[in-house]
Amino acid sequence: MFGPNGPTLRELAIQALSSTRAGYDLLAPKFDHTPYRTSESVLRAVADAVRPLGPFRAGLDVCCGTGAGVGVLRELCQERVTGVDFSAGMLDRARAAHTDANGDAPELHWVCADARALPFGPPFDLAMSFGAFGHFLPAERPLLFAGVHRALRPGGRFVFPLPAPPPVGSLPYWELWAFDAAMRVRNLLWRPRFIMYYRTFQLTDVVAELTRTGFTVELSPLEEFGRRPDGAPRCRLVTALRP
């Protein structure tokens, strides 16, 4: 499904019947060979958009996975970068991928923790997250956003890309609808649950929740990805500022 280095159908089935944490521990050795890893085009677009907002001293990658976003933060931050994830397997892969840090690179730290209870005070200037929000139920997002807010210094920013939803009735629309429906049935009938939904992270709701948390939110188009026929950006950069 994902090429010779990716997971087999059997491995994906075992992962899908595991908990979210255990599933990612199992997938970690092959995760970077799947389409789930954030693409280099998205990483580069976000880095280019955020760079003029700096300089930044310390950065936090929320739900860092195998460390794709940590690479962006290493470019943008001068002193320290921390990756946090609840999967020890994913953190092991991230640590291995970033063992080449030279003397000019920021200091790296890895923390195994649940993003719904981030164990940080306000030491960070910049927090990022890539592709992880489908793992949080809507009722859990206030805990996530509040933890990021606590982790940022005044004037710090929480930044993430947010693709536009596919047009209603299009093939991608029905593919995402079918995936989410299948996951709901799976979680109704099977324990432990595996939380991953593509259609629950809606722009209007997210902006409102960030605002209630105390952030000031700005939206900007990532023009590298073009616009839909209705003129809306295909992907936006959400920048949440802690005043």
Secondary structure as UniProt FT lines:
FT   TURN            4..5
FT   HELIX           9..16
FT   HELIX           20..27
FT   HELIX           28..33
FT   TURN            35..36
FT   HELIX           40..50
FT   HELIX           51..53
FT   STRAND          56..62
FT   TURN            65..66
FT   HELIX           68..76
FT   STRAND          77..85
FT   HELIX           88..97
FT   TURN            98..100
FT   TURN            103..104
FT   STRAND          107..112
FT   HELIX           115..117
FT   STRAND          124..128
FT   HELIX           133..135
FT   HELIX           138..140
FT   HELIX           141..151
FT   STRAND          152..163
FT   TURN            168..169
FT   HELIX           171..189
FT   HELIX           203..213
FT   STRAND          216..221
FT   HELIX           223..225
FT   TURN            229..230
FT   STRAND          235..241
//
